[in-house]
Amino acid sequence: MRRRSLSEVIGAVIVLAVVVLAALSLLRLGSQVVLYAERVSSSQFAREAQMSSPPEMS
């Protein structure tokens, strides 16, 4: 088994770091999309509930 050169090791570490950072940013983006979708759906649900409720008689 041959030894890896320093430049190969550094290159592999850089590639691994880029992959990890890309995965983390995708996870963060995904969680932001989920939070936005939940907020939109809850506001739509509240709006529909308000529109479907009978008008108040006074």
RODO-2510 file (C-alpha; in nm, 4 decimals, decimal comma):
residues 58
     n   res          X          Y          Z
     1     m     0,0000     0,0000     0,0000
     2     r     0,1574     0,3256    -0,1089
     3     r     0,1597     0,6347     0,1067
     4     r    -0,0544     0,9231    -0,0023
     5     s     0,1194     1,2481    -0,0773
     6     l     0,0448     1,5548     0,1284
     7     s    -0,1308     1,7258    -0,1627
     8     e    -0,3656     1,4262    -0,2050
     9     v    -0,4543     1,4347     0,1646
    10     i    -0,5115     1,8110     0,1588
    11     g    -0,7262     1,7782    -0,1539
    12     a    -0,9344     1,5030     0,0028
    13     v    -0,9855     1,7089     0,3196
    14     i    -1,0930     2,0122     0,1145
    15     v    -1,3381     1,8048    -0,0910
    16     l    -1,4806     1,6493     0,2253
    17     a    -1,5193     1,9923     0,3878
    18     v    -1,7011     2,1283     0,0810
    19     v    -1,9375     1,8294     0,0764
    20     v    -2,0138     1,8677     0,4484
    21     l    -2,0758     2,2429     0,4130
    22     a    -2,3040     2,1849     0,1144
    23     a    -2,5024     1,9231     0,3069
    24     l    -2,5384     2,1552     0,6066
    25     s    -2,6562     2,4441     0,3910
    26     l    -2,9101     2,2184     0,2179
    27     l    -3,0416     2,1028     0,5550
    28     r    -3,0713     2,4626     0,6719
    29     l    -3,2483     2,5642     0,3529
    30     g    -3,4834     2,2682     0,3850
    31     s    -3,5744     2,3568     0,7413
    32     q    -3,6419     2,7176     0,6382
    33     v    -3,8696     2,5958     0,3579
    34     v    -4,0582     2,3716     0,6008
    35     l    -4,1005     2,6566     0,8512
    36     y    -4,2244     2,8881     0,5749
    37     a    -4,4709     2,6266     0,4489
    38     e    -4,6031     2,5683     0,8009
    39     r    -4,6487     2,9415     0,8559
    40     v    -4,8296     2,9856     0,5226
    41     s    -5,0559     2,6855     0,5769
    42     s    -5,1466     2,7957     0,9295
    43     s    -5,2343     3,1462     0,8088
    44     q    -5,4418     2,9987     0,5246
    45     f    -5,6174     2,7688     0,7708
    46     a    -5,6973     3,0634     0,9987
    47     r    -5,8255     3,2670     0,7039
    48     e    -6,0468     2,9807     0,5820
    49     a    -6,1817     2,9251     0,9329
    50     q    -6,2636     3,2933     0,9655
    51     m    -6,4370     3,3039     0,6268
    52     s    -6,6389     2,9876     0,6882
    53     s    -6,7633     3,0892     1,0324
    54     p    -7,1152     3,2338     1,0322
    55     p    -7,1418     3,6093     1,0740
    56     e    -7,1972     3,7255     1,4275
    57     m    -7,5504     3,8399     1,5065
    58     s    -7,5796     4,1291     1,7490
***
